[in-house]
Amino acid sequence: MTTIRKRRLAPQPRRTLELLELLASNPHGATEALFVRAHGFDSDIVGSLVRAGLATAEREIMKAGAKPVEVVRLQITAAGRKAIEE
């Protein structure tokens, strides 16, 4: 009888997949600060997703109280969704 083992991902690819799944769950995307501060993702992982074309990053201005604050909003791309399916 042949045993089939699931391939385990290294910690970095696993975190990348987690980030993609979080992005996919929010149709409007989320800010980079949310992923880095609240979810504990490294900003290098976030940048690597954008460079790989799996996510997009756009700067936008939000109001925090009376002050405008510049944030980076991330959204998953079609290639990112396809990567999750594989």
C-alpha positions in Angstrom: 0.0 0.0 0.0 1.4 3.4 -1.0 1.2 6.2 1.5 0.6 9.7 0.1 1.9 12.5 2.3 0.8 16.1 2.1 3.7 18.3 1.2 4.4 20.7 4.0 5.2 24.3 3.2 8.1 26.1 4.6 7.1 28.8 7.1 7.5 31.7 4.6 5.4 30.2 1.8 2.8 29.2 4.4 2.6 32.8 5.7 2.4 34.0 2.1 -0.5 31.7 1.4 -2.2 32.9 4.6 -1.9 36.5 3.5 -3.3 35.8 0.1 -6.3 34.0 1.7 -6.9 37.0 3.9 -6.8 39.3 0.9 -9.1 37.1 -1.0 -11.7 37.2 1.8 -12.0 41.0 1.6 -13.4 42.2 -1.7 -12.1 45.8 -1.1 -8.7 44.7 0.1 -7.1 46.0 3.3 -4.3 48.3 4.4 -0.8 47.1 4.6 -0.7 48.4 8.2 -3.5 46.0 9.1 -1.5 43.0 7.8 1.8 44.1 9.4 0.5 45.3 12.8 -2.6 43.3 13.4 -1.8 40.0 11.7 2.0 40.0 12.2 3.0 39.7 8.6 6.5 40.9 7.6 6.5 43.9 5.2 8.9 41.9 3.0 6.2 39.3 2.4 3.7 42.0 1.5 6.2 43.6 -1.0 7.1 40.2 -2.5 3.4 39.5 -3.3 3.1 42.9 -5.1 6.4 42.3 -7.0 5.2 38.8 -8.0 1.9 40.2 -9.3 -0.2 38.3 -6.8 -1.5 41.5 -5.2 -1.7 45.2 -6.0 -0.8 48.1 -3.8 -2.3 51.6 -4.1 -1.7 54.6 -2.0 -4.7 56.5 -0.8 -5.6 59.2 1.7 -7.9 58.4 4.7 -9.0 60.6 7.5 -7.9 59.7 11.0 -9.9 62.1 13.1 -9.3 65.5 11.5 -6.0 64.6 9.9 -5.5 63.1 6.5 -3.3 60.0 6.6 -1.7 58.2 3.6 -2.1 54.4 3.6 -1.3 51.6 1.2 -4.3 49.5 0.3 -3.6 45.9 -0.9 -5.9 43.9 -3.1 -5.5 40.4 -4.5 -5.1 39.9 -8.3 -6.5 37.2 -10.5 -3.0 35.6 -10.4 -3.2 35.6 -6.6 -6.6 33.9 -6.6 -5.2 31.3 -9.0 -2.2 30.7 -6.7 -4.6 29.9 -3.8 -6.4 27.4 -5.9 -3.3 25.4 -6.7 
